[in-house]
Amino acid sequence: MEQQGKPRHIVTLLARRVAAHHIARVTAVTVEQGLNIDKITRLSGRVPLERIEANTKACVEFSLRGIPVDLTALRASLLELSAELDIDVAYQEDNIYRRNRRLVVFDMDSTLIEAEVIDELAKEAGVGDEVAAITDAAMRGELDFKASFAERMKLLRGLDESVLAAVAARLQLTEGAENLMSTLRMLGYRTAILSGGFDYFARHIQKQLGIDYIYANHLEVVDGQVTGRVCGEVVDGQRKAQLLREIAASENISLEQVIAVGDGANDLPMLSIAGLGIAFRAKPLVKATAKQSISKLGLDGILYLMGLSDRDTLLWQHE
């Protein structure tokens, strides 16, 4: 009874396959921190023992109670465990907001789609390597986003407008994106793209996934050619955070009820103010800074962090 009334916590273990030693190691870390395990729940369906498919998902959720000896040390230990065992381990408080999120906002490039669109355009313009190097440095946080963006845009000057449709047609959605979006729609969530990329491509993804809001940079085209400029305010990290606040306010949703998902340094401002900020297949700086990260599964692994099981989603889909 001594744990009664003490704070509750959730630790979520995600991998292609969860093994007994994964559970044992997570258990050891929580016990060291003085936390009591109330319950261990498998959120995923059963994984075939004889093989692991490319998109196999496994998830175990630990319901904990107590006050950690050192919360910073707990988070650090779980991060180290993730790297050592090649799994994802997420920690969050089990509060009233966890199952009451209402809005999910996404970065687009390398998050909802498996490409950086500006790099794809650069390949068409014959400056692929040059632009990709600048993009990588910007996403790692080594360059100012606005300055690097302007530099990359200049290299696209003169690109034929017809290339945009060709690039849009070959964009691949990230693993789990369609399952995640159909589930969120079914549950009544609002969704948004907040992208430092381009609205032409954001509209293309919006149609595919049924997303409610899109905010991205408008690529200027004059006489059928890309000018190397964007119209209006550049959507950088601070702008993404501002847009998140504005959408939440317009939907009458508190920031605690928002989930934000992104992979680059320019996503950190919005990840930091959302109730659940998730670094998805992110650069090392972003993964280390964000409170939550998913690297081993697809986007629908986010459903597990929301406390939803495969059984839950299957039941809803068949109702």
N, C-alpha and C positions, 0 to 999 in steps of 0.2 A: 504493500500500500504506500510505501514511502515515495514512489515515483508519481503517485496520483497528483494531478494538478500541475505537474512540471511541464515545461515547454515540449512540444512535439516537433519531430524532424523527419525528413524523408531522405534516404540515400537510394539512388537509382543506379543499378549496374546494367550497362548495355554492351552487347558484343554480338558477333555472329553466332557464337555458341558460349553459353555460360557453364563453366566447369565448377566442380566442388571446391577446388583450391581458390578460385576467384571469390566464392562466398566466404570461405574461411578467412581469407586475407582482409576482406572488407569488415567482417565481424571483428577481427582482432583490432583493427584501427578504431572502431566505434567503442569497443570495450575499454581500450586504453584511455579514451576520452571521457569515461565515466557514464556512457549512455547505455540505457537498457533497451534491448530489442523486444518490442511488443509483438511484432509479426513480420514474417518474410513471405512475400506474395510473388508468384510468377505471373507477369503481365502478358507475356508472349505465349503463342501457341507452342506445341511441342516441336522441338527441332529433331529431324531425322538423325539417328545415331551414326548411321553408316556414311554419311556425307554432309558437307556444308555447301549449299547452293550459293551462288553469287549474291543473292539478295536475302539470304537467311537472316532472321532477326531473333534475338534472344534478350529477355529483360527480366530482372528480378528487382523487386522493390522492398526496401527495409523500412519499416515503420519504427521510429525510435522515440524515446522519451528521456528527458533529463537536461542538465545544463553541461555543455562541453567544458572540459578543463581549460582548453585554449582553442577557440573557434578558428583562429588563423592557422594554427598548427594542424587542426583537423582538415581544413581545406587543402593545405599543403601536402599532407599525407595522402589524401585521396588523389591529388594531382600526380604525385609520384607513383602511386599504385597504378594509375591509368597508363602512364608511360612504360612502367616495368612489365605489366601484364598484357599490354596492347588491348586495353578495354576502355570504355568510358565509364566514369563514376561521377555522378552529379549529386550535390548536396543542396537541399533547400529547406527552409522552415515550412512546417505543415500548418499554415494559417488559413484563415477563412477565404483568402483570395485564390488559393491554389486550384480549387475546382470551380472558381467563379471568374475566370478570365473571359473577356468578351471581344477582344481585338487582337489580331496577329499581324505584325508588319514585317516585311521581308526586304532585304537587299535583293537585287536581281542577279547580277553577274557573279558567277561562281557560287551562287546560293540557290536560286530557283532554276537557273540554267547552268550547264556545265561548260561555260565559256565566259571570257571577258569580251564583250561585243566590240569594244574599241580595238582590241588586238585582232579580232577577225576582220574588221574594216581595214586595219593597217596592212594585213597580209594582202588584201585586194589592191591596196595602194602601193605595194612593193616596199613597205617600210616596217614589216612585221617584227623583225628582231629588235629594232630600235625602240618601237613603241612598247613591246612586251617587257623590255628591260625597265623602262620607266614605270609601267603599270605595277610590276612586281615590287619595285622599291617603294612606290606610293602605298601599296596594300600592306607592306611590312611596317609602314609608319616612318620610313626613312626620308621621305620627301613630303612637302606640303601638298595637300591634295589639289587645291586650286591652281597652284603654280605648275604642278606636273600635268594637270589636265589641260591647261592652256598650251603647254609644250607639245603634248601629244596631238591636240586638235590641229595645230599648225601643220603637222606632218600629213594630215588627211586632206589638205586643201587640193581641190581639183578632182577629187574622187567622183565618179559618175553616180548619179542618183539611183540608177538601176541596180547598183550593187546592193543597196539596202534590202530589197526584197529577196535577193539571192541569199544573203547572210541570214535573214530572218527565217527563211525556209529550212536552213540546215541546223538551227539551234536545237540542242537536245535538252529536254527537261531533266532535272536532277532526279536520281533514284528516290522514289517515295513521294514526289511532289504531287502527283495526281491523287494518290490515296489520301494524303494529308488534306488537300484542299476539298475533296469531296466529303470527307469526314467533318471538317470545320463548317462547311456549308450546311450539312445535315444537322449540326448542333447549333446553328444560328449565329456563328461567329462572323464578325466583320473582318475583312482582310485588306491589306494595302501593300503596294510596292513602293518603296522609297529608295530610289536608285541614283547613283552618280553616273549612270549610263544614259541611254537616250530613250525618249518617250515613244519613238517609232517602234522600237522593239518591246518596250513595256506594254504597249497596246496589243501587240501580237501575243504576248504571254498572258495578258489579261483575258483575251478571248478564249485561249486554250484552257485556262484554269478557273475562270469565273471570279476574278478578283474585283473587289468593290472600288478601291481607289488606286490611282497611279500618280506618282510624282517623279519626274525625271527631267533630264536636260533636253531642251529642244534643239536639235541639230539644224543649223541654218543651211538651206539649199537655195541657190540662186542660178537661174538659167540651166537647171538640170545638173548642177555640180555642187558638191559640198564646199563651203567657203572656208572651213577651218575655224568657225566661230559657233558659239551657242547663243540663243536668244534668251534674255531674262537672267534671273539669278541662278548661279551654279548651285546644284544640289551637292553640297559637301557634308562633312560629318555634323557640323552644327545645324545646318539646314534640315538634315534628316531628323535630328532631335526636336527641332522646332515644329516640323510637320507632324511628328508623332503626337506632340502635345496638342496641336490644333485639331487633329482627327479625333483624338480621345475626348477633347472638350466638346466637339460638335456631336459626338455620339453619346455624350453624357456618361463617359466611362472614366474611372480613376486610373492613374498611371499604374497602380498595383494590379489592375485588371488587364494590362497590356503585355503581350509577348512580343519580343523583338528578336529577329534572326539575321545574322550577317557573318561575313568572313574576313573583312578587311579592317584596317586601322580606322578608316573613315566611318565604320559602323559603331565604334566604341561609344560615342556620345549617346546614341539611341539605346544601345544595349544597357548602358549604365542607369538610365532613368526608367526603363521598363520594369514592371514587377517581376518578369522572368526574361532575362537577357541571355540569349543562347549564341555562342560562337559555333558556327557550323563549318566543319572541315576547314578550320581557320588557320591563318598564319600564326606562328608561335607567340608573337607579342599579344595578339588578340586572344588566343586560347588561354594564355597565362593571366590576362587582365579580366576577362569576362567571368562572371560567377558560374556560368554553366557552359559546357561544350559538348558537342557531338561530333565525333570524327569517324567512328567505326560503322555507323548505320546510315541509312538514307534519311531524307527529311521527315518521313513519317515516324521516325524515332522520337520526334517531339511529342507525339501523342502519349508516349510512356512518361515523359517528364510532367505531363498534365495529369497523370494518374489513370489514364485510360488503358484498358487491356484489349487485346485482340478480340476476346470474347465479347466485350462491350460493343465494339465497333461492328462486329459481324451481326449481332442481335439488332442493332439500330438499322443496319443496311437492309435487313429482311423484314422489318416492321412495316 
